[in-house]
Amino acid sequence: MRNQLVKSAEYNQVLDMMYLAKDGSISKRRINVLQVGEVSFRAFCFLRGSKRTFTIDNVLALVPVVHEERMVI
């Protein structure tokens, strides 16, 4: 999972992410990864409209957003 985050940051790729929050809820977020650390990463979250910090272990799935899909949303 960490490798995919690093590559998406290098190529400035937008991702759809399924994320498990601390309270146990699952959310779907569209993110743009800014910085990747050992256990967490910083990303711009389009859902919240701000930069957020996420724990890598809580990421359930990552899917790249192709350019055509990005134009629709």
N, C-alpha and C positions, 0 to 999 in steps of 0.2 A: 504494500500500500504506500509506504514512504517513497519508494522509487517512482511511482506514478505521480505523486505529488511534486517531487523534485522536477520531473520532466515537464509537467504542466506549468510549473513556475518558469522554467527555462524558455518555453515556447509561448508563454503568455496565453495559455489555453483555458477556456472557460469549462467548468465541470458541473455536472449535476451530482449532488452528494446526498446519500441517505445517512443520517447521523443520529446516534443514540445519545440523548442528553443525560445529565446527571440524575434527573428525576425519573428516568426510565422511559420517557416519551421519545418517539421517533419522528424526525422531521426531514423533509426534502428541501434542500437548499441549492441554489445556483451560486457558485463561488468562482473567484479568480484568485489563485494561490499567489501570495506575495513573498513568503519566507517560510522555509521548512527547518525545524529544529529536530532534536533527537526524539522527543516524545510529543511535541505539539507543532502546530503550524499556524501562521497568520494568513488570513484571506479576506478579500472583500466579499461580503455576503450581500447578494442582491435582494434577498428577502428582507433583511434589516436595513439595508442601505448604508452600511458602515463596515469598518474593519473589525474582524472578530478573531479570537484565538480558539482553536479547536484541538482536542486531543486525538492523536493519530489512532490510538487503540479503539476509539469510539466511532470511527468511520466504518459504516457497514458496507457501502458500495460507492464507487466513483465511475461516472460515465462521461466521456468527453461530449461536449455540445458542438455539433457541426455548424458551420457558418449559416446554412440555410435555416436551421431551427432557431438560431439566435435572432434572426430577423423577424420571426413570427411573434415571439414573446415580447 
